[in-house]
């Protein structure tokens, strides 16, 4: 994976959405866990740049934000595992 510091905010947001959707819809535990880890990395990078990204558990919190991720994210899209 490229150094996240060089990735644009828009691209990080798309990668986060793609990893979130892929992780929540994947059938295998390993794929889900890997995408969950990627979501955490992308969120950490975005928040370090001053972007507001809520905690993103699959089963709790930030329902409106997660709805936007599902609308924007692509299963197995760029940035997902």
N, C-alpha and C positions, 0 to 999 in steps of 0.2 A: 504494500500500500504506500502511496506517495505521502510525503510529509504533509500533514494536514494544515500546517501554517501557510502553505502555498496555494491552498484550495480556496476559491471564492466562497463568500457566505451563501450565495444562491445555490452553488453546487453542493455545499455541505448540507443545506436544508433539504435538497432533493435526495442526497444520499441517506440522510437520516430518515426521511419518509420511506424510501425504498427498503432500507434495512428493517424498519419497524414493520412494514407490511409483510415483507418476506418472513421475518421472525415470527410474526403472529399467525401466519398461514402455513408455515412449513410443517411437514409431517414428522420429520426426524428431530430428536432431541438435540443432537449436535448442531444441526443447521439453525434451529431456534436459538440455542445458547450463543452461537457465534454471532448471529445478527443482533441479539440483545447486547452483547459486548460492543459491537460496532455502534449501536445507537448511543450507548454511554460515552464512547470516545467522541462521536460527532457532537453530542450535547455538550460535553466538557469543552471542546474547542469553540463551539459557538458562544457559550457563556463566557469563556475567557476573552472573547472579542466584544463583550458587552451586549450580546443578543439575549433576549429572554426566551428561554426554553424550559418548560416545567419538567419535573420528574416524570418519567414515562414508564410506569409499570403497566403491564398488559391488562391487569384486572382492577386497577385503581387509579384515581386521580386524572385531572386534565382531560375530561371527556371531550370538550369542545376542540381542544388542540389535537387530540388523537383523531377526531372525525376528519379534520383537515389533512392529517397524514394519510388516512385511508383514501381520501379523495385524490391526493396528489401522488402517492407512492405507487411504484410498479413492482410487482413480484419479480424477484431476481434481477431487478434493474441495477444500474451502476451504483456502486457503493455498498451493495448487499453481498452476503457471503453465498 
